[in-house]
Amino acid sequence: MKQYITPNPWSVIEEGFHPEENEITESLMSLGNGRMGQRGNFEEKYSGKTLLGNYVAGVYFPDKTRVGWWKNGYPDYFAKVINACNWIGIDVEIDGQILDLHTCQIEEFYRELDMKRGVLSRHCTAITPQGQRVRIESERFCSMVDDESGAIKYSVKALNFDGHITLTPYLDGTIRNRDANYDETFWQEISKETSFAEGILTLETKPNPYGVEQFEVTTGMRFDIKKNGKKLDFQSHPVKNEKYVAGKVVTEISEGDELTLFKYAVNLSSANYKREELTEKAKNYLDRITKKGYSSLLSEHELAWADKWERNDIEIVGDMEAQQGIRFNIFHLQQTYTGEDESLNIGPKGFTGEKYGGVTYWDTEAYCIPFYLATSGKHVARNLLIYRYKHLAKAIENAGKLGFSQGAALYPMVTMNGEESHNEWEITFEEIHRNGAIAFAIYDYINYTGDKVYLAEYGLEVLIAISRFWKQRVNWSAQKEKFVMLGVTGPNEYENNVNNNWYTNYLAVWCLKYTLSAIEYVRSQEKADAIFAKVEFDQEAETKDWQEIIDKMYFPYDPEREVFLQQDGFLDKELKTVDQISEHRPINQKWSWDRILRSCFIKQADVLQGLYLFEDHFDQGTLRRNFDFYEPMTVHESSLSPCVHSILASSLGKKEKAYEMYVRTARLDLDDYNNDTEDGLHITSMAGTWMSVVKGFAGQRVRDGVLVLNPYIPEGWDAYSFRIGFRGITMRIEVTRQAVIIENPTTESVEVQVWGKQYSVLGEVRHELKGAAAE
Ligand code: BGC
């Protein structure tokens, strides 16, 4: 654990430079606006530890797969959101020597990500090897309003010298991905232009043999310079190199002078514009934003963030670190995905690093959708569902490659364009529970929003295709006289190729049941016949098969302990608890894979993932027994794990456990808990942190169209409040030790149940807390 970030309710602050942790800080201080994003790199050259990262949403490259032993069915490539043109770069030379903080003596240093405003800033006083004292101040943002642009204000002040300062703002496409499988570069140049204080660079992703779309991205910049606050009359000398353009400005300065450079940049991609129009559109875009000017761009951006916080904020009274942690999570989720574009999704690292390739996992459906549903309006979650709807044909194709037929769909484990990108057989072919998460998200969305129309419009086609997959994936066991599911990997990836993973079997049966009920509903709608014809649905035969599986599925169970078994044979393992192996943790770094697989230790919620999703199907005793059996064997080595345990613990009244698990998720990255923040942030699990508060501590659910709350306060907090949108109304909910206060500022009432008592909330409603909830 590292604790060098200063606690602050609204900011992530590094006081004094920590060069050894620089890649961690760069991850923490990443900026984004849904369309583009970047790590918290310095603008000027830095030769110390750094991972340069600029990303354009949806722009990826199919990097040739690298595996030891090829298995039929593996995809040929791994899609990666690639490191794109560096648009923040500004080289600074003082009397011909490049300024590089790595070689300077640093007198003072301060870097801050202001989450309230979405602004990254830094100031620093440094002494160059030549003895010049300089002060650098920088500020930048990725505009939430003009979301294909960003702007930088960068100042250099001569503190003890007279001389020449050269400022060279540039666009650099000679970047690489650190995670390239064969150390190749992914971009080639299409064109470049420079004119006074302007540069335009168009790059294209290199050709590939897989028929995957090549993207063109045009990055444009314009700049302006002030000296001591007044506009400078300057010459900009164009520089053009391979995949690089710059404008070089040489200025004379005297001690005490300050130069301030304003750099505006845009990133336009062929995913959104015609290729032949990219350059012109980039210039128009630059015209528009430079006309607004830095201050107006910034204030519009700040207003957009203020509006987001109005709908998203969680306030925690009495625990500054928890406050910083939760806002950090909300901030990054909101800047990673804004929900305006149904072709985009949420990569596990967002715009903060390369790991996991920026591609889509089941994390979106299982973790992120509940967050966006409650904080961002219905269309945002709906667009995430439509993303999968649009990939349905590919999911059917993907299942076909594995031998399934007749419209059965297996959604990929990881994807950019709907095609599978993952290549570890035990996950790619076997971690099929992801299909269930996609079906569950449809249910979750409809349950939350009441938008049943979605079923007929899009949902049912997906559900039928997924149900067809389960039908073909199970087989009849003559010995058990039950349907079984062999050779699967559950969410707990520390078990592979197991038979009858309880979670997967349960989810499959639930999908079949839900699809049957969806068919019933859609049958009453006009569109039903058209959908059935489109998917060639043999209603009688197919629904009969599904019902048979529902009736006769096998679920491993231990009658002695009265718990569900994670898989067949689980009790043959030597059952130990995590506290017996504390010096061996994390086991994924200290043990061989073979040892992990044979052990009972669990990477992340598995049976408990099922109990979390379907808690209303089970009584408290069942939930408790399973929790008490599995949680002590769980090492939580996936960031997706603690939040599920925290929520379950909250609903079981295990307050201490709930808080312990919450703390592990909330500051996972801020404190570099897993020693991997330098690779990027755990964006998707951040949604789990939010859920630990709202679904966990506040016990929020939606039952029969009513918002349900069963709130309590974790011990170290005095009070907390959160905003939640439900059926078009944003409410503020405050929980103190005495009462729950719900504010609905609109003119329409909303039904809310608090600890079993139902209110029609209009204006303010106060529910006094009693008993355990008030403790
Ligand atoms: C987890 C998966 C998850 C992936 C991306 C893995 O470590 O086991 O469940 O989908 O990370 O977050």
Boltz pocket constraint, residues with backbone or C-beta under 6 A from the ligand:
constraints:
  - pocket:
      binder: B
      contacts: [[A, 348], [A, 356], [A, 361], [A, 362], [A, 363], [A, 491], [A, 493], [A, 603], [A, 604], [A, 637], [A, 638], [A, 639], [A, 640], [A, 684]]
      max_distance: 6.0
